[in-house]
Every structure is written in structure tokens, then in C-alpha cells.
Amino acid sequence: MSEDLFDDELDNQGGGSIRHPMGQRFRGYLPVVVDVETGGFNSATDALLEIAAVTTGMDEKGFLYPEHSYFFRVEPFVGANIEAAALEFTGIKLDHPLRMAVSEEHALTEIFRGIRKALKANGCKRAVLVGHNSSFDLGFLNAAVNRTGLKRNPFHPFSSFDTATLAGLAYGQTVLAKACQSAGIDFDGREAHSARYDTEKTAELFCGIVNRWKQMGGWTDYGD
């Protein structure tokens, strides 16, 4: 399905005009920042080990800010591949007694519930995933949705906003830590490669780039 056809289908579901400023800003889509930590690079075969999401809000002046955060450690699905190099890279210890992992279905159900509340509050019809190298995160998210058979996935199935690309444009940096540093965002390398930390920093980066564009006159809304 092309993006135009998908958007037409979505418009027919919602009906009426979009009145909330957030809905106006992104054509009815709510940016939701997502990061995953995994057992490898193949979303079809490799385990989803952590997932975090941050919804975004908009203040009365039209500036974005990170709003609600969600984070879950995830039990590998049955038969999942987990590369030793991936665990070494992320520092995830699957047998740690305080890991308290949940199933993919539980994690996604809770995250999707929070996103649907945010959609309603912001006058949006659908979420669009924001990620640093977003196709990776969206691929693992979609694979987990397919495995669990969950319905009412709030995310656009194939479109996303990539902060690696946006940061390359805005700051000349594509690595998350370096992009944050260029944007004046504190970044602790010792906390990196945790889904929770990376999602929070990616959310700050995304909101900062969008807000900077607005300050430069690249976006005007009803209040300008």
C-alpha cells in the first residue's frame, strides 16, 4: 500500500477536520519516539530484549516536548536468536534476578494503551515512529506485533521520522551521542544502549530539532 492510499484510508476512518495544533503540525500524526535493544539485527529471527517509548506533547506556543515515557524489559520469544556480541554491546544480562522481563504482548499492550490516550489528548489519528535509525526500530516493532497478533497497532506501518537524518541536516552529526552534544543535550555514554536512556535522549533531540526549525521561521501555525 502506498503512503497516499494509507493516508486516504486513515482520513476516511477519522472524519472531520483536525483542530488540535499537534494534529495540524504533522497531518494528524503524533510523533512517538521508540528505541529497542535486541539480540541481533534480523527482526524476523532475533530477540526483542528491551523497548521504550516516549510520547510528545505541544505547549501553547507550538513547541514540542517529551511527555510520557514507557519502558519494558522483554522476554525473548520462543526460538529467538540472541547473539553473544549483541549482549556484550548492550550490557544486558538475561539471567539478572532484577531484570523482571515481561512478554512481548504485555509490553506492546501497555505501550499501545498509553499511545492511544496520547492520540486522543492531542487530536491525532495515528502515531508515527521516531527513532535514531528508525527503520531498525520500526522493523522490530512490526515483527513483534505480527508475532503476538495484536490488533489496533497505533503506528503507521512503514513511515517514520529518523533523527539520524534530521541530526545530519541540523548539526552535521548522525551518531546519537555526538548529535546530542552538538544540540547542547547532556549525554552520558555509560548510560547509552539502554532503551530507556536512548529513547529519552532521542526524544530531546527530535523535539529540539523541530523547535529550532520553528524558531527559524520554518513552521508557522494558528498562533503565529
Secondary structure, 3 states (H helix, E strand, C coil): CCHHHHHHHHHHHHCCCCCCHHHHHCCCEEEEEEEEEECCCCCCCECEEEEEEEEEEECCCCCEEEEEEEEEEECCCCCCECCHHHHHHHCCCCCCCCCCCECHHHHHHHHHHHHHHHHHHCCCCEEEEEECCHHHHHHHHHHHHHHHCCCCCCEEEEEEEEHHHHHHHHHCCCCHHHHHHHCCCCCCCCCCCCHHHHHHHHHHHHHHHHHHHHHCCCCCCCCC
